[in-house]
């Protein structure tokens, strides 16, 4: 709803001892400054029920999924932040994946970036057995792409998670229009595929 309310459900498999019972993770976006209020025991009463009512209006199909939730403490807070490193490896120590370039999840590229990191590191190690050369090759290969996705993720965050109605309205108007332009549609597809290295590349 606009950019101020975001919910999601992610299938997460099943427990080893209950393979026939499918599990799902539920996500509700909340400003970090409000998490402490959610963690207060007294929030489990009427404010929690008020939130449940608002959630029903927001996404009625969630009712069945959220039936087991009876208090706020059943929800586990999770936060994220941007991580920007000047380099990702030196000598025999390297950092790849989210640990090397954590970013907001608006583009959904965490897994893609981690796989591309692993591929680039493997390629660099095949090119040389000298660690200085390995990391030099790796940085040349991954640097532009990682920095592009970090910038895009940061720029897009307010369009999906903020209290700005103007930004959310602009998103709802512009994104569908841009997707009808062949060049922009190609750029969007390349972005989601994890292939972009710059705004025009």
Secondary structure, DSSP 8 states (H G I E B T S, - for coil): -TTT--EEEEE---BTTBTTS--EEEEE---HHHHHHHHSGGGGTHHHHHHHHHHHHH-TTHHHHTTT--SGGGS----------S-SEETTEE--THHHH---GGG--HHHHHHHHHHHHHHHHHH-S-HHHHHHHHHHHHHHHHHHHHHHHHHHHHHHSSS-HHHHHHHHHHHHHHTTSHHHHHHHHHHHTT--SSTT-
